[in-house]
Amino acid sequence: MKINPAVSNNYGPNAIREKFYNETQKMQGENSATLSFSDFLKESVADVNKTQVQADESIAKLLNGEQGAGIHETMLAVEQADLKMRLMVQVRNKAVEAYREIMRIST
């Protein structure tokens, strides 16, 4: 008897890393110039901001009782925005930690 896992493997660390690697390969294939790390961070911050704005709009629609603004859609939007923000904070923490380590080594 095969039991299906409660969590899909589509969100495992390797799957996420491969997804971002494939996306960067597609972006590099479209442009001859490569995407710099700072540009990648800028786009990521813009994406997080866009998701936060969409979540805020979804909350406003729910509170105003607009058509098609259900609690489920609103909660999904809020949770997605929260997840992206927490991921961005962790990336920032790792970057600061790496910077501190480099400064410690160089002194």
HELIX and SHEET records of a PDB file:
HELIX    1   1 ASN A    9  TYR A   11  5                                   3    
HELIX    2   2 PRO A   13  GLU A   30  1                                  18    
HELIX    3   3 PHE A   37  ASN A   64  1                                  28    
HELIX    4   4 ILE A   71  SER A  106  1                                  36    
END                                                                             
